């Protein structure tokens, strides 16, 4: 039934499903084309990298009807709310187990096959064939399940996918091998079937691993929210409720050190919040009555009372999570090439194998020889070399970069890094170290001891920076008595009968300042967030390879302008997550390919939406998960190194593709004309894969 031609967009809602059965571009096209033909469904959008479908529909259609619609197209689906982040991990573990079993079986069957190839005859050959069968049958039944179940689901709903010819080839090779073994034939092809499964499972397991890492970013982000909240009742009593049971309008008490579980407005109390997860600022934000606060922020000072405005599913951090999910689409051009090839793979292979069988039957070869040739065609056309062309190069290059302090998390990131022509840097924690360092040169030994004795009692970032500086100099803390901390004011106590304090200066041009008071004496202390030592050298190397750099930060104007002046970079300050995302989208619309380097939770959507992204190892968990790569240590140079290695990697990938295409151009005609047995086909397929792997290994030294 055709869907209405127009919808009231204000009435539409979105429902998301996981669809593990999506294997190729044909699946994507079928879902996005067929679902909108159903009454009440306006659109369907597929995120292939995370195996998810977002359906925009009228409220009259429920989850059951939508699930049945997907099932009618041949795809089992489950609503995301009922299938949290662990689902992809289960698939990955299943594939890894199947891969391990296939690898074990392949090695043992190949050992037996070597003896047969060496001249074993008669009863010895038959024994080895039966032993191979005993190993191969359970291995194929177990390790072939991902392909068999997918192929069966496709055929059940009268469609095909690339798992159909794979399954047919494995089943026919196994059946013919059993026939040959039972009739005392000279050849069996168990090793061909198991070897084929092993190489295919290796590629599929790598794909599942990448998807699992991508989904982990959303979990890390949502994990920053408070899990429970103390709700204040009309009679003044408090009740602890899970975040999912909170409602707008409730009044909650947020204790010192507690993370907020929802967004709201402060009705009573003053404090300081750690908003680094949202703003990237290392300095706590003073808040009071009327201040808007967000889920995930940590209360560093006195208790506050907050009237809730946005609860679970609708908070600012939930919005950032959705932006990350929607922005994290697969953007690899080579993946798109593989997708287009996969549309033609199944029908082309079926046609070639059928033509080979029919042609040889007509030529009088008999059913046995014709079937052997058809099986050889099915096996030799397996796109293993094509499938390994990209991931092997990615793995080797990623390993080389890891030795130089850069962890590449997304295999396709190297392709996008190679294409980047500009870089956008966050400030705090990216161009700078993100850790305030104190200037204590004006303090004598006694004052330093007192300062450490006071500062070690606070978790304030400036106190922690002062403690780190003084301890690095070997200072011993003084014994301070009656230490107390006033939110937003500082620390106070007594030492040797004198009042001592670390407190906010009465007048200062920077927020990164405090003063030490010992009795009547006052000592000014300033702090700085130092630049990474190799920032200038890194920017110079980026310019040499054609990368324009600028600053895109959520920090205040004064702090950003100071860093921009030192590095001679254009800069944008006070940018919200939405502002950063809009900037990136505008750049991409103008034909630019931006690289985003950032560390704050507010950078999450930008990291996911950029053409490629890198985060420092000190970044928030969510930012590290959203980024394509993470660099470790205080040096920024891995960013420039990543560009150079990525461009070399893509040269190797193109060489691999050229070889894989050349292999098929040569091998397919040989198989069609009967010059290749199933065993030789499996060996040829494996050798083509080994050539691709060997070429990729040349990248091992590319990060030197």
N, C-alpha and C positions, 0 to 999 in steps of 0.2 A: 504494500500500500504506500502510495507516495506521500511524502511529508508536505505540510502546508508550505506555500511559497514564501510566506512572511511570518515573523514572530515578533511579539512584543518583548524586546530585549530585557525590559525591567522585570518580566515575569520568569525569565529563564534562570535555572540553577545548574550548577556543575556537579557532576558525580564522577569520581575517579576510580578506576579499576586497575588491578595488576593483571597482565595477560602474558604468562610465561611462554605460551605457545607461539608467540611472534618470532619468526626466524629470518625473514627477509623483507625486501621492499615490497614484494607482492602482497605480503600480509598487511603491511601498512596501508597500501593502496586500497585493498579490499575493505578494511575497517572504515577508513575515512570516506570511501565512496558509497558503501552500502548502508551504513547506519543512518545517515541523514535522509534516506528514502523512507524511513519508518515514521509514522505519524507521531508528532510530539518531540522528535529529535531535531535540533537545529544544526548541530555540528558535532564532529568527533575529531579530536586531536591526539595523535600518537606521539609519545616520547619513547623512541625505540631504544635509546641507551638505558633507560630504566624499566623498559617493558611495561609501560603504563598507558592508559587511555583515559582522556578527560572528555566526558560527554556533556554537552550543553543541551538541556532539555526542559520541557514544561514540567511543573510540579506533579501533574497527574500521573506521570510515569514514575514508578517506584524502582528501587534497586533490583527487585526480582525480575521485572519486565526488561530492564536494561541488561541484566545478566543473561536472560534467555535470548535476547536479541544477539548478543555476542556469541552465545553458544550456537545459535542458528547459523552463524557464519563459520562455525567450526573452531571457535576459540573458547576454552574454559577461562573464566574470569572470576576474580574475587575483589570485593570492595576494599579499598585501601585501609579504611578505618578498621576493618576486621582482619587485615593482613599486614601487620606492622612491619618494621624495617627488617626483621629477621628472615622474611620469605626468600629474598635473594640469596641470603647466606645458606639457606637449606639447599637451594639449587646448586650453588657452588660446591658445597660439600658432596652432594650426590655425584656431580660430574668428576670431582677429584677422586672419589672412590672408584668410579667406573674407569677412569684413566689409569689408576694404579693396577686394577685387575687386568685391563687390556695390556698394559706394559709387561706385567708378570707373565701372562699367557703368551705374548708375542716372543719374548726371550726364550721361553722353554720350547715352543714349537719350532723356532728357528734353529735351535740346537739339534732337534731331531731331523729337521729338513737338511741340515748340512751333511748328516750321515747319508741321507738318501741321495743328495747331489754327488756325494763322493763315490757312489757306485753300489750302495746296498741293494740287494736284489732278493727275490723269492720271499721266503717267510720272514726274513729280517725286515725287508721293506714293508710288508704287510703289517708287521708288529708296530713299526714306527708310525705307520699311517693310523693305526687304531689308537696308539698312545696320543698322537696329535689330535685325533677326534675326541678322545676323553678329556683332553685339556681344553680344546677349542669350543666344544658345545656349551659348557656352562659359562665360559668367558664371553662368548658371543651373546648368549641369552641375557647375561647381566649387563655387560658393557654396551650392548646395542639398544638397551631400553630407551635412552633419550631419542634415538632416531626412529625406532620402531613405533613408539607411542605417538610421536609427532606425525609420522607418515600415516598411521592408522586414523588419527583424528582428521587429517586432511582428506583422506579418501572417503571416510565416513560421511563427510559433508560435501562430497563431490567436487573437491578441489585438489590441487597438488602443491607441493613445495619441494625444496631441494633435498629434504630428507627422504622423499619417495624413491628416487633413483638410487640413493645410497643404500636404503634398506633392501631394495630389489637386488642390487649387486651383491650385498653381503649374503642374503638368503640364498640366491642362486648359486653363488660360489660354495657355500656350505653344503647345500643339497647335492650339487654335483660331486663335491669332495666325498660325501658319504656314499654316494653311488659308486664312485671309483674305488673307495676302500672296500665296500661290501663285495664288489665283483672282481677284486684283485687287480684293479687298473694300475697303470704305471704312475700316474700323476694324481695328486690331491692338492687342494688349494686352501687348506685351513690357514696357513700363514698369511695368505693374501687377504682373507677376510679380517683376521685379527689385526694385522698391520694397518689396514685401512681404518678400522675403528680407532686405533690408538692415535693416529695422526689427526683424525677429525675431532676426537675428544680433546686433544691438546689445545686446539684452537678454540673450541667452545668453552673449555674451562678458563682460558685466559680472558675471554669475553665476559664470562660471569664474574670473574674476580674484579674486573674494572667496574662493572655495574654495581657490585657490592660496595666498593669504595666510594662510588659516587653517592649512593644512598646514605652512607654513614654520615655524610656532611649534614644532612637534614636532622638526623638524630642527635648529633652533637650540638646543633643549634638549639633545638627544642629542649635539650637537657639542661640548658642554662636557667630555665624558668624555675621558680619556686614550686615545689610539689604540693605544699599545703599552705594554709593561711589561718590565722586566728581571727575569726569573725566575731565582732562585738554585737551582742543582742540588745534589744530595746531596754532591758533591765540592767545593762552594763556587764552582764556575764559574757565570757568568751567561749567559743567552741571551735575546735580545730577541724577544718574541712579540707578535703582534697581539692586541688585546683579545678578539676572538672565539675565540681558542684558549686563553684562560686557563680554569683549572678551580679549583673550591674546594679548599683545602688547599695550594695552591702558595704558596711564599714568594717575595716580590718585593722588590726594592730600589727605593725611591723617592728619587731624587736631589733636591737643592735646586732649586726652580723648576719641578719636574715635576708634572703633573696626574695624579691617581690614575686608573687604568683600571678598577678594581673596588672593591667594598667589602671590608673586612677588619679585622683587629685587629693593633695594633702589638706586635711581639715584641721589638724592640730599637731603642733610640734615643729621643731627645727632640727635639721641634721645635715649630714653630708653623704652623698650617694656615690658609689663606684659605678660609673656609667661607661667604663672603658669598652664594654661589650657592644655598646650602641654608638658611641661617639669616637672611640679610639683615644680619647684624652686620658693621660695618666693622672691628672689632677682631679681629686674628688669634686663633685659639683654641690655647692651649698644649696639646700632646699628649705622651704618653709611653707606656711599656710598659702594655699592657692597654687603651689607648684605642681606641674604635671609630671607624674612618675610612670615608669614603664616596667613591665614584667622582666625579670632577669637582673635588674639593678640590685646592688647589695647595699644595705643600710650600714654605714660605717660609724654612725654616731648614736644619738639618743633615739629612743622609740618614737615612732610617728603613727598617726592615725590617717588612713587613706580611704576615701570614698571611691569605690570601684566604678569604672566607666566602660572598660572593655575587658572581657574575660577570655578564658581558654578558647582558642580557635579564631579569635578576633583581635588579639593583642598586636602590638607593633612587632614583636619578635616572631609571631606567627606569620605576619605579612612578609617579613624578611625571608622566612623559610619558604613561603610560596614563591617569592621572587626567585630564590635560588633554584627551586625545583623547575620552574618554568623556563628559567634562563639556561639551565644545564642541558640543553639539547645537544645531540651529536652534530658536530659541524665539520666532520672530516670529509674532504672531497674524495679521498680514496675509499672511504666507507660508502659514499654515494655511488662510486664506480662499481664497487662490489655488489651493491644493492641492485643496480641495473643489470649486472651480469647474472645475478641470481634469478631474476625474472625469467631469463631465457634458458637458464641452466637445465632445469628439469625437462621441459619439452624438447630441447635440443638433444639431450642425452638419450631420452626415451626414443626419439626418432632415429638417432644414429644406431642405437643398439637394435631396434626393430628392423631397420634397413639391413644391418649386417646379418641378422638371423635369416630374414627372408631372402636376401640376395644369395647367401651361401647355400640355403636350401634349394633355391632355383638352379644354382650351379651344380647341384648333385653332391654336396659335401656330406649330407646326412645330418640328422638332428643333433647328434653329439658334438660334432665339430662346429656346427653352426651355433650351438648354445655356448660352447667354450669361447668362440670369437665374440659373441654378444656380451658375455660376462667380462671379457678382456676390455671391450669398449667401455662398459660401465665403470670399470675400475681405473683404467688409464686416464679417463677424462675427469677423475676426481680432482677438484681444484685445490689440492693441498699446497702446491708450490705457490699458487696465487694467494691462498689464504695465509701462508706463512711470510709472504713478501713484506708485509708491514709489521706484524707483531714481533718477528725475530729481530728486525733492525731496531725496533723500539726497545726491546728488552736489553740488547747489548749496549745501546747508547745510554739507556737509563742506568745500567750497572756502572758504566764509565763515569757518568755524572755523579752517581752516589759516592764514588771514591773521592770526588772533589767537593763534597759537601752539599749536593743538591739531589733531593729525592723527587723523582718524577712519578706522580700518582696516577695519571691518566695516560694510557698508551698513545692516544691520538694527539696529546698535547704537543708532541715534538713537531708534528706537521704544522700545527697552528703557530707554534713558536717560530718556525722557519719563515712563516709568511708575515709575521708582525713587522710593521713599519713605523711604529711609535710606541712609547712607554709612558704610562701614567703611574706616578709614585704617590702613595700615601706618605704622610710625614712621620708622625710619632710611631716609633717601633719599626720603621721601614728605612727611611733615609737616616733617621736617628736611631739610637739604641733603645729608646723607649723607657729608659731608667734614669731618673734624675740623679745627678752626681753633685755632691756638695763641694763648695770651695771653702776649705777650712784653714787656708793659709794665714788668716788673721787671728787665729786662736792659739794661745799658748798650751802647754801640755796639760795644765790643770783644767782649763776651760774645755779642752777636748774630752777629757775624762768625764766631766760633768755633763757635757752634751750627749755623750754616749749613754751615760747612766739614765738620762731622761728619755732619749729617743728609743731605746730598746723596749720601752713599755707601750709603744704605739704601733698600729698597723698602717698608719697614714703613709702614702707613697713618699713624701718628703722625709719622714722619720726613717723609713726603710732605706732611702738613699743615703741619709746621713750615717746610719749605722753601718752600711756597706762600706762607705768611704773611710770611716774611722777604724773599723775592724781591719780593713786592708792595710792600714798603717800600724797595726799592732797596738792600738790604744786599749787600755783596760778601763772598764766603766767604774765611775764613782758610785758609792753607796748612797742612793737618794732615798729619803724617807717620805712617807705620806704622798706618794705620787698620785696625781689625779689628772684626768683628761676632760676638757670641756669641748663639746662638739663645735668645730669651727673656730675655736680660740687657741687651743694648744695644750701643752702639758705643764704642770706645775708641781713643786715639791719643796723639800728642805734639805740642805746639805751643810753640815758643820754650823748649824744655827742660822744659815742664810736662806732667804727665799730664792729659789731658782726656778727658771721657766724657759720653755721653748714656746714662743708665741708668735702670732701674726704681727708683722710690723704695722705701725700706725699708718704709714704712707710708703707705698712701693710702686714701682713701674712695672713689676712683673708678679705673676702669681707664684712663681717658683722662687720664693724668698721666705725667710723666717728670721727670728732674732733670738739669741741666747742671752738671758738675763741672770746674772749672779749677784744677788744683793743689789747695790746701786749701779753696777757696771752692766752695760748693754753691748753686745757684739752682734753685728749684722752678718747674716749668712745668706749667700745666694746659691742657687742651684742652676744647673744647665742640663739639658738633654743633648748630649754630644752627638755629632754626626758620626756615622760609621767611617772608620779611618780611610777606607778606599772608595768613598763615595765619588770623589772627583775623578779618580782613575777609571771607575766603572762607567761613569757618564761619558768620559772621553772615548772609551772603547765602543760604547753603544753608538756614539756619533760616527765613529769610523766605519761601522757596518750599516750606516744609513738609518739608524733609529733616532727619531726626535723624542726628547724627554720633557715632561712637565710634571707639576705637582697637582694632585687632586685630593684634597684633605677635608675632613670634617672638623679639624681644629680651628681655633679662633684666628682671626686675620693677622694679629700681631705676630703670633708664633710662626705662622706659615710664611709670612713675608720675610722674616729674619732668615729662615732657612733658604728660601728662594734667592735672596740676595747673595748669600754665601756661595751657592751652587750655580748662580746665574741661570736660573730656570724660570719660565712662566709658571704662574700658580693660580689655583682657585681654592679658596678657603670656605669654611663653614658649610660644606656640602653635606646634605642629608643622604641616606641610602638611596632615596628616590632620585635625588639630584645627580648622584654619581651614575646611577643606572641610565638616567635620561641623557647624560653627557656621552656615555659610551654608545648608546643607541644612535645618537646624532652623528657621532664620528663614523660608525659603521655605515650609516645611511649615506654618508659623504664619500664612501669608498675606502676609508682608512681601516686598518686592522690593528686595534690597540692591544697592547700588553698591559695588564693591571698588576701592580705590585702593592700589596697592602696586608695589614695585620689585624685590624679591628673587626669586631663582629659587624659593625656598620659597613664594612667592605665586602661582606659575604655576597650580596646580590651582584655587586660590580665584578667581583672575582669570577662568579659563575657566568656573567653575561659577556665579559670581555672575550676577544678572539682567543686569548690565552692569558693565564694568570699564574702568579707566583706569590707565595707568602713566606715570611721568615719563620724560623723554628720557634720563636717566642710568641707567635700569633695565637689568638684564641683557637680552641679546638675546632669550632665551626669554620673559621677562616681557613685553617689548614686543610680541612676536609673539602671545602668549596674550591680551593685552588688546585690548579693542575700540577703544581710542583711546590716543594718547600725547601728553602735553603737553611743550612745549619751553621751556627757560629756568628761572629760579629762582622764578617766580611760580606760586602755586597757584590763582589765580583762574580759569584756563581750565576747572577742574572745575565751578565754579558756572555759568560761561558755557555749558558743554556742556548742562547741564540746561535752561537757558532756551531755547537754540536748538533743542534736541530737541523741546521741547513745542510750539514754534511750527511746527516741521517737520511734526509729526503733524497739526496743524490743516490744513496745506496738503495733506497726503496724503489726508485725509478728503474735502477738496474735490475732489481729483483723482478719487477713487473715485466720488463722486457724479456728476461729469461723465461719466466712462467708462460708468457704468451708464445714465445718461440718453441718451448717444449710441446705445448698442445698442438701447434701447427705441424710439428714433425711427428708426434706420437700418435695422434688420432688416425691419420691415414694408414700408418703401419698396422694399427690394431684392426682397422676396417678391412684391410687386405689380407688379414690372417697371419701376419708375421709375428704376432705377439700372443703368448699364452697368458692366462690370468696371473700366473706366478711372475712372469716377466713384467706384466703390467704393474703388479704391486711393487716390484723392485724398481721399475722405472719411475713410478710415482714417488717412491721413497727417495731415490737418488736425486730427483728433481728438487725435492724438499731439502736434501742435504746440501745441494749446491747453493740454494737460497740462504741456508743457515751459515754456510762457510763464508759467503760474500758478506753477510751481516756481521760476522765476527771481526771484520776489518775495522769496525767502529770501536773496538775495545780500547784502542789507544787514542781515540779522537779527542778526549778531554784533557790531554796533557798540555 
